[in-house]
């Protein structure tokens, strides 16, 4: 039996998974990225520590599996966007990874707003607009504030581009991930000359753009030797983690919708065309071929609220314990609401709070607030008709209560996956599709399994629809 090795380069955790060719997890290792955060402004990850963490995780998996990694036929990835490093002419890092939450370029300089206003920007890039957290803003900041680094730069590498370069020696980027920089023509699958000219970014610094699922050939010989991989192990380009999650949820046909409740809340709809008239909040990116597109809405009202609330409690209860308390509270949390903007100040997070409200009320109010935010995202994506069901991934999908609340708020059935790591499964599916030359629709139907569907409760749905703001 052949195996697939995947890297999920998430914000909160890195996950390295080993799958068999039936989509079953053989082994998984999770590691917290050694991110350095200073004054809540700069978020940096040393490049050497990035390599060390992944290397250690791979070797731990190799030691835990009989036969090690000698059956691995391909490697792929799922990744965050707008996190990058700069390399010199010898491919040595000039900066740590500057991660997407980094705010050094906020508020954005006028040149960034002008980029968003270039004629045809949305129609070309699929991006509604960019801020100081996007790659162009931080490149401009480095050019202005670190001229010595800028003068030595010869490559720009998104975090997954660096993984690709490390493992293959090739400077390549995945179109959907690079598309979220606002510098890609997502129709031509290439860097957009007008955007590069506006930002004065040399195209020679940038990787070649390829679609997810592209086979870049064998990994480097020294990597294969170190990790105990076969010499003919392939490297198959993965994709943006939100897109990988939706693939791992089986959302690969037009009209399907999947949501991820993690560090951010993201809802992704599979489509068969680019929609030039989409809602102003919708990001659009290329799929595996000219006939597949992903439309996405994301926001900050997500599991991060529950994490911040939990961490503010003296006993730091488990998420399961918080959900158990929330299950004993009626729909609507007895009028308690959440101000998501206060995520960094949990003591100010709750509105209409009275002496009757307990920890259970607070936990349920957070679960409901995320469900309301999800409803708004689905409304932005729904098109002519609501989806027949929603596929749920991310850590929150482990909570049956949270899934039920989402179904009740939406009035739509919700399905979670049996695979505990659907984002990594999505990356594995991309690799298997490439190796077998099998349509992704066929493979997803074979490998993606769902837990029992959670149907909305009519009475609860009526209660939620009467609540102001749930539209």
N, C-alpha and C positions, 0 to 999 in steps of 0.2 A: 504494500500500500504506500502511495506517495503522500508527502506532507507539504504543508504551506506554512511559512513563517511570516508573521505580520507585525508591523510596528504601528501602534496608535499613538501619535504624537499630540496628545491632548494638552489642555492648559493646566488642569489640576493633576492629572496622572499621565505618565507614559505607561503603556501596556504592550508587552510583547507576548504574542500568542502563537501556539503551534496547533494547527488544524490538520485533521486527516482529509482525504479527498471527498468524504461524505459530509463535510462541514461540521464535524464534531470537534470540540476542543480537547486536545490531548494535554496541554499544559499552558499555564499563563503566569506571568510575573508582572506585578505592578510596582512602579517606583514614582515617588514624588520628585518632579524635576527640581534640581537645586537652584531655584530661582532666587535672585537677590532683588529685593524691593527696597528702594530708598525713598523716604518721605512721600510714599504713595504716588510718586511721579514716575520713577524709572523702574522698569521691570526688565532685568537682564539675566541671561543664562550663559555661563562660560561654555565656549564651544568644546573645550577638552573635557569638561564634566558631562556634557551631553553625550559625548562618545563613550565615556567611562560607564555612565549609567546604563546605556543600551548594551554595551559590551558585557557588563556584569550580568544583566538580565538574560541575555542569550546564553551565556555560559552556564548559568544556573539551570535554565531549561534543559540544556544539553546534558547536564549531570543528572537531571531528574528523570530522564526518559531512557528506557532501555534501547540501546543502539545509538543514543545521541541524536545528532541531526543528519545522519547519513542518508535519510530518506527524503530530505527536503528538496523539492524540485523547483520551488520558486519562492521569492520574497516580494512582498508588496507592503503598502502603507496606507494609513489614513492620517490626515494632518490638519493642523490649524493654519489660518491664513494671516498674512501681514506680519509675521515674525521672521526676522532675517538677520544675516550677518554679511559683512563685506570682507572680501579676500584680496590678497595682494597677487603679484605676478607669479608667485610660487604656491598659490592656493593656501597660504597661511592666513588665519583670521586676523583682521585688523580691529574687529570689534567683537564683543560677545554677541549672542543672539539678542537683538532688541525685540522684545515680545510685543504682541499686539496691544495689551492693556497699557503699555508705556505711554505716558502723557507728556513727554518732554517737548513735543511739537504742538501742544495744545495751549491756547487756542491756535488754530491753523493760520498760517500766513495768508495774505490775500492771493498769492500765486496758486494756492490750493483751491480756493473758491473759484478762481478764474479757470482752473482745469475743469471743474465740474460744469462750467458754463460754456465750454467749447461747443460749437455747433455740432449736434449729432452725438453728444457725449453718451446719453442713455441708450440711444439706438445702437451705438457701437459697442459699448462696454457692458450694458445690462446693469449698471450701478446707478442708483438714484442720486447719489452724492457721496463725497468723501470728507473725512474729518482729519484731525491731527493724529488719530490712531492708525491711519492707513500708511502704507509703505511710502508713497510719494512725499508725504509731509515730513516723515522722519529722514528720508534721503536729503530733502531740502535743508532740514535742520543740521544734518551732519556737514553738508557742504558749507553752510554758513558758520558753524561753530567749531568744526574739526577739520580745517583745511589740510592739515598734514595727512590725516587719514584719507581724506577725499583724493588727494594727489597720488596716493599709493594704490588706490582701489583699481582692481581689474575685473572683479566678478561681484555680482550681487546674487546672494543665495537665500531664498526662502528656506525655512527650516527643513522641509522635505527635499528641497533641491540639494542641500548640503548632505543629507542622508544618501541621496542618489549619487552625488559626486564621490562620497566616501566609499560607497560599496561598489561602484561601477567605473569611476573615473570619468563619467560623462556629466556635462553641465546641462541638465534638462529640467523642465518644470511642467507640471500638469495644468492643463488649460483652465479648469474650473477653479483651482486654487489661485493661480496667477490672475485669473479674471477678477478676483476680489481686490486686486490692487488698483483697479481703475485704469490700467495701462495696456489692457489687452483688447484687441478687436476679436470678440468672441465668435464672430461669423467667419472670419478668415483664419482663426486660430493662429494668431501672430501678434507680436507687439505692435501697438498702434503708433505709427510715425508721428501723428499730430500731438499725441500726449507726450511722447518722449521728447519731441522738440520743445514743447512748452516747458517741460521740467528740466531740460538740458541734461538728459540722461543718455550716455552713449549706448547704443544698441549692442555694441560689442561686449559690454559688461554683462549682458543678460543671457539667460539660458535659452536653449531652443524650446519651443512650446510644442507639447505633444498631448494627445488625448489620454484620458484614463484608460488603462488596459493595454497600453503600448508596451511591447516586449523590448527591452533595451539590451538583451543579450545576457551573457554570463556575468556573474559577479567577479570581482577581482580575485586572483589566485591567492593572495596573502590573506584575504578575508575568509575564503573557503577553508584554508589551512587552519587558521586560528579558531574558527568556529566548528570545525569538523563537518563542513558541508561538502557535498559532491562537487567536483570541478565543473560540472555542467549545470549547476543551479542557476536559474534565470532570475532576472530582476524585472518585475512587471510594475509599471507605474501605477500607483494608487490614485487617491483623490482626496478632496476636501473631506474632513471628518463628518460634516453634516450630510454630504452626499453619500459617503460610505455607510453611514447609519441608515439612510433611507434604502440603500441597496440591500443591506443586511436585514432590513425589515420586509424585503420583497416588493418594495415600491419601485417597480421598473417598467410599468406600463402607464400610458397617458391617463390622467385623471386621478391616479393614486396619490394619497397624502400620508405623510409620516411626520411625527413630531419628536423632538429630542428635548427633554428637560434635564439640563445639566448646568454647567457654568452659565450658559445663556439658554434662553428658550428659542428654539428654531423650528419652524414648520416648513416642510419642503413638499412641493407638488411636482410630479412628473408631467411633462407636457410634450406635445409633438410639434410645437412651433414656438418661436419667439413672439411675445406679445408686446408690441410697441405702445399699447394703450393700458398697460398694467397699472395697478395702484402705485402711487408714488413711494410706497414703502417696500416694494417688491424688487429683490435682486434676482437677476436671471443669469444662468450660466450654462455652458455647453455640457452635454452628456457624452455618451460613448460614440455617437455618430451624428451625422447631419440631421437626423430626424428625432433626436432626443434632447430635451432641454430640462433644466431644473429651475423652478421658480421658488424663491425662498424669502421668508420674512423672519427676522430675529429681533430679540429684545432682552433687556436686563432683568425682567421680572421672571425669575426662574428658581431653580433649586438653591441658588446662591442665597436667597432670602432665608430659607429654612436652615442652611448651614450657619449663616450669621446669627440667627436667633438661637440655635442650639449652642453655639460657642459662647453666647452671652450668658447662658444659664450656669449657675455655680456647679451643678452636678454633671453638666454636659451629658444629658441622657442620649441614648441611641436614637437613631431616626425611627426605628421600629417602636420604641417606647413613646415617642412623640405622636406617631400616627395612631397608636393605640389610644392615647388620651384624646386625640382629635376625633376618633370614631364615636366617642361618647357625647359629642356636642352636636346639636341639631344643625340642619342646613341653614346657612346664613350666619353662623357663628354668633347668634344673638346680637346682631348689629355691629359686630367688630369688623373694622376694615383695616387694610394695610396700605401704608405709604411706601411704595417700593423704592423711592428716591432716598430713603433713610437706611439703606442696606448697611452702611458703615456705622450707623448709630441705632442699633436695635432698640434702645430704650425709647426712641422717638418713632418707632416703626408703626405703631398701632393708633388708629383713629377711633373715636367714640368709645374709648375704653372706660369701663366703670369697675366698681368693686366686685361685681358678679362674674367678671371675665377671668378665667383660669388659664393656666398654661395650655390646656387642651383647646380652649377657645383661640388662643393666639396661634397655635399650630394649625388648627383647621382654617383660620382666616388666611394663613399663608398658602395652604393648599388650594383654597378657593380663589385667591388672587391670581395664582398662576393659571388656573383653569380659565378665568375670565380673560387673561392676556392671551391664552391660546385661542379662545373663541374669536378675539379680534384679529389674530393672525390668519385664522382660517377664513374669516370673512373677506380679508384682503386678497386671498388666493382663490376663492371658491369659483370664480367665473360664473357661468350660467346656472350652476346647480351645486348644492353642497355635496361633499364626498359621501359615499355610502358607508364608509368606515374609516377610522383613523388607526394607523399603526404607531405604537409608542415605543421609543427606545430611550436610552439614558438611564442613569441611576434611579430616577423617580419611577420608572416602569416596574420596579420591584415591589412597589406599594400597591396592593389591591385597592386600598381605600382611595388613594390618589387617582388611580385609574377610574374608579367608580365616580368620583367627583367630576372628573373631566367628562365622562360620558353623560352625566346628569346635566352639567352646564351646557355642553354642546348639543345635547339631544341626538348624539350620533354614537353608534357602537364603537368601542375601543378594543384594540388587540395588542397585547404585548408578545414578545418573542420567547421561545423556549431557550434560545441561546443566550447566555448571560453577557456576551460581548458582541452584540450585533454590529457595532461599528467595525470591529476587527473582522467579523464574518464578511462584511461587505468588501473589505480589502481582499480577503481570501477568494471571494467569488470572482473578483476582477482577475486575479491571477489564474484561477482554474479556467475561466472563460477563454483567456488568452492561450493557455496551453492546449486546451481541447478544441479551440475554434468553435465553441458552442454558443448559441444565442443566450444572452443574459436572462431573458425571460424564461427560457427552458431551465437553466441552471437554478435560478432563484426559486422556481416552483418545486424543484427537487430538494434544495438544501435548506430553505427557510421554513421553519415550523413555528406556529403560533400557539400561545396558551388559549384556554377557553375565552371566547368573546365576552366582553362585559357590556351589557346592554343598559341604556339609560332607563332610570326609573321615572315614569311619567309624572308622578306627584312631585318628586324632587326637581325635575326639569321645570315644571311650572313655577315652583318657588324661586328658582334661580333666574328664570326669564323675567320675573317681576322686579328683580333687584336693579336699581338704577346703575347704568354704566355697563351692563352686560349686553352689548350689541356690537 
